[in-house]
Amino acid sequence: MPKLPSQEQFTIEGPAGALEALLETPKDVEPVALAVICHPHPVHGGSMQNKVAHTLARSFLGIGASALRFNFRGVGGSEGAFDNGDGEIGDVLAAVEWMRRQAPELPLWLAGFSFGAAMAIKAAGSCDPDGLVSIAPAVARFAGGLTVQPQCPWLILLGDHDELVDVEETISWINELEPGPELEVFPETEHFFHGKLVLLRSAVEDFIVRNS
């Protein structure tokens, strides 16, 4: 039976005040990488406890990385108020900066789901992560005007029955990127990956291992 990770809850100083955070680390072994994970839309119930964000954390822990989740401004115990995806990029960068200070010698990955995936994509241009994982990214609304493309290994996962993110529109956006990310579309899968979280975790772990 796998050992449960160590957990620590605390706050990170963000641009709009304290950000509630949860750090999980592999038990009894030194981490091989770091990950910062961004949750879905704050106004629609998104938080760091979201099950897809939780699955992303488990994917990184599964390959021996430490995983940091945090609540965007105005969510849970985080100070500030929702800023329509503008200020939230600063929240991501604050979390990345905090995480890098803990172990600057380790590679750092950035990951997110839906709104959080779009925030991670936009923040990646400023913080140069070693890898990027985007689950059902809400790019049409929050990252469509991407001016700096991430140059690291990059995975995008979509469900073909996504009811919230336009799959064809997202694929068209991906096709305009050069060299562009690796794309995997899950069949018979909607936005929240109901019944597909084990497959999701496996796909993410495989990508991380292949690009580490």
C-alpha positions as CSV (number, residue, x, y, z in Angstrom):
1,M,0.0,0.0,0.0
2,P,1.5,3.4,-1.0
3,K,2.4,5.7,1.8
4,L,0.3,8.8,2.2
5,P,2.2,12.1,1.5
6,S,3.1,14.6,4.2
7,Q,0.8,17.6,4.2
8,E,1.3,21.2,5.4
9,Q,-1.2,24.0,5.3
10,F,-0.1,27.6,5.4
11,T,-0.3,30.9,3.6
12,I,1.8,32.5,0.8
13,E,2.0,36.2,0.4
14,G,0.4,37.1,-2.9
15,P,-0.1,40.4,-4.7
16,A,-3.6,40.9,-3.2
17,G,-2.8,39.4,0.2
18,A,-2.3,36.0,1.8
19,L,-3.1,33.0,-0.3
20,E,-4.2,29.8,1.4
21,A,-2.0,26.9,0.3
22,L,-1.5,23.2,0.7
23,L,1.9,21.5,0.2
24,E,2.1,17.7,-0.2
25,T,5.5,16.0,-0.3
26,P,6.5,12.4,-0.8
27,K,6.9,10.6,2.5
28,D,10.4,9.5,3.6
29,V,12.1,10.3,0.3
30,E,13.6,13.4,-1.2
31,P,11.4,15.0,-4.0
32,V,12.7,14.8,-7.6
33,A,10.7,17.8,-8.8
34,L,8.2,20.5,-7.8
35,A,4.7,21.2,-9.0
36,V,2.3,24.2,-8.7
37,I,-1.3,23.3,-9.4
38,C,-4.1,25.9,-10.3
39,H,-7.7,25.2,-9.6
40,P,-10.8,26.0,-11.7
41,H,-13.0,29.1,-11.8
42,P,-13.3,30.8,-8.4
43,V,-16.8,32.2,-9.1
44,H,-18.2,28.8,-10.0
45,G,-17.1,26.9,-6.9
46,G,-13.5,26.2,-8.0
47,S,-11.0,25.7,-5.2
48,M,-7.8,23.8,-4.5
49,Q,-10.0,20.9,-3.2
50,N,-11.5,20.4,-6.7
51,K,-11.2,16.7,-7.7
52,V,-9.3,17.3,-10.9
53,A,-6.8,19.6,-9.1
54,H,-6.5,16.9,-6.5
55,T,-5.8,14.3,-9.2
56,L,-3.1,16.5,-10.7
57,A,-1.4,16.6,-7.3
58,R,-1.6,12.8,-7.0
59,S,0.0,12.5,-10.5
60,F,3.0,14.5,-9.4
61,L,3.3,12.8,-6.0
62,G,3.1,9.5,-7.9
63,I,6.4,10.2,-9.7
64,G,8.1,11.6,-6.6
65,A,7.4,15.3,-6.9
66,S,6.2,17.8,-4.2
67,A,2.8,19.3,-5.1
68,L,1.6,22.8,-4.1
69,R,-2.0,23.7,-4.4
70,F,-3.4,27.1,-3.5
71,N,-6.6,29.0,-3.5
72,F,-6.8,32.0,-5.9
73,R,-7.6,35.4,-4.3
74,G,-11.1,35.5,-2.7
75,V,-11.4,31.7,-2.5
76,G,-11.5,29.9,0.9
77,G,-9.0,31.5,3.2
78,S,-7.2,33.6,0.5
79,E,-7.5,37.3,0.7
80,G,-8.6,39.7,-2.1
81,A,-11.4,39.4,-4.6
82,F,-11.8,37.8,-8.0
83,D,-10.1,39.8,-10.7
84,N,-11.4,38.2,-13.9
85,G,-8.2,36.4,-14.7
86,D,-5.9,39.4,-14.6
87,G,-4.7,39.5,-11.0
88,E,-4.9,35.8,-10.7
89,I,-1.8,35.4,-13.0
90,G,0.1,37.3,-10.2
91,D,-1.2,34.7,-7.7
92,V,0.2,31.9,-9.8
93,L,3.6,33.7,-10.1
94,A,3.7,34.2,-6.3
95,A,3.1,30.5,-5.7
96,V,5.8,29.6,-8.2
97,E,8.2,32.0,-6.6
98,W,7.5,30.5,-3.1
99,M,7.9,26.9,-4.4
100,R,11.2,27.6,-6.2
101,R,12.6,29.1,-3.0
102,Q,12.1,25.8,-1.3
103,A,14.3,23.8,-3.6
104,P,15.8,26.0,-6.4
105,E,17.9,23.1,-7.8
106,L,14.8,21.0,-8.7
107,P,12.7,21.2,-11.9
108,L,9.4,23.0,-11.5
109,W,6.2,22.0,-13.3
110,L,3.1,24.1,-13.7
111,A,-0.3,22.6,-14.0
112,G,-4.0,23.6,-13.9
113,F,-7.6,22.7,-14.7
114,S,-10.1,24.8,-16.7
115,F,-9.7,28.4,-15.5
116,G,-6.6,27.4,-13.7
117,A,-5.1,25.8,-16.8
118,A,-5.6,29.1,-18.7
119,M,-3.9,31.0,-15.8
120,A,-1.0,28.5,-15.8
121,I,-0.5,28.9,-19.5
122,K,-0.4,32.7,-19.3
123,A,1.9,32.7,-16.3
124,A,4.3,30.2,-17.9
125,G,5.5,32.9,-20.3
126,S,6.8,34.9,-17.3
127,C,8.2,32.1,-15.0
128,D,9.6,29.5,-17.5
129,P,8.5,26.3,-15.9
130,D,10.3,23.0,-16.8
131,G,7.0,21.5,-17.9
132,L,3.3,22.4,-18.2
133,V,0.1,20.3,-17.9
134,S,-3.2,21.9,-19.0
135,I,-6.5,20.0,-18.3
136,A,-9.5,21.4,-20.3
137,P,-8.0,24.9,-20.5
138,A,-10.5,27.7,-20.8
139,V,-8.3,29.4,-23.4
140,A,-11.1,31.1,-25.5
141,R,-12.0,33.4,-22.6
142,F,-8.8,33.6,-20.6
143,A,-5.8,32.8,-22.7
144,G,-6.9,33.3,-26.4
145,G,-4.5,36.3,-26.8
146,L,-1.4,34.3,-25.9
147,T,1.6,36.3,-26.9
148,V,4.4,34.3,-25.3
149,Q,4.1,30.5,-26.0
150,P,5.5,28.2,-23.3
151,Q,8.7,26.6,-24.6
152,C,8.8,23.7,-22.2
153,P,7.3,20.2,-22.6
154,W,3.5,20.9,-22.6
155,L,0.5,18.5,-22.4
156,I,-3.1,19.5,-23.1
157,L,-5.9,17.0,-22.2
158,L,-9.5,17.5,-23.3
159,G,-12.7,15.5,-23.1
160,D,-14.5,15.1,-26.4
161,H,-17.9,15.8,-24.7
162,D,-16.7,18.9,-22.8
163,E,-19.9,21.0,-22.1
164,L,-18.0,24.1,-20.8
165,V,-14.9,24.4,-23.1
166,D,-15.4,24.3,-26.9
167,V,-13.3,21.4,-28.0
168,E,-13.1,22.4,-31.7
169,E,-12.3,26.0,-30.8
170,T,-9.5,24.8,-28.5
171,I,-8.0,22.5,-31.0
172,S,-8.0,25.3,-33.6
173,W,-6.2,27.5,-31.1
174,I,-3.7,24.7,-30.5
175,N,-3.1,24.3,-34.2
176,E,-2.0,27.9,-34.4
177,L,0.8,27.4,-31.9
178,E,4.3,26.5,-33.1
179,P,5.7,24.0,-32.1
180,G,2.6,23.6,-29.9
181,P,1.7,21.2,-27.1
182,E,1.1,17.5,-27.1
183,L,-2.7,17.0,-27.2
184,E,-4.7,14.0,-26.0
185,V,-8.5,13.9,-26.3
186,F,-10.4,11.5,-24.0
187,P,-13.4,9.8,-25.7
188,E,-16.8,10.0,-24.1
189,T,-15.5,12.4,-21.5
190,E,-17.0,15.7,-20.2
191,H,-15.5,18.7,-18.6
192,F,-15.0,17.3,-15.1
193,F,-13.6,13.9,-16.3
194,H,-16.3,12.0,-14.3
195,G,-15.3,8.3,-14.2
196,K,-12.0,9.1,-16.0
197,L,-9.8,10.4,-13.2
198,V,-7.7,7.2,-13.0
199,L,-7.0,7.4,-16.7
200,L,-6.3,11.2,-16.4
201,R,-3.7,10.6,-13.6
202,S,-2.1,7.8,-15.7
203,A,-1.8,10.1,-18.8
204,V,-0.3,12.9,-16.7
205,E,2.2,10.7,-15.0
206,D,3.3,9.2,-18.3
207,F,3.9,12.6,-19.8
208,I,5.9,13.8,-16.8
209,V,8.1,10.7,-16.8
210,R,8.7,10.9,-20.5
211,N,9.7,14.6,-20.2
212,S,11.7,14.6,-17.0
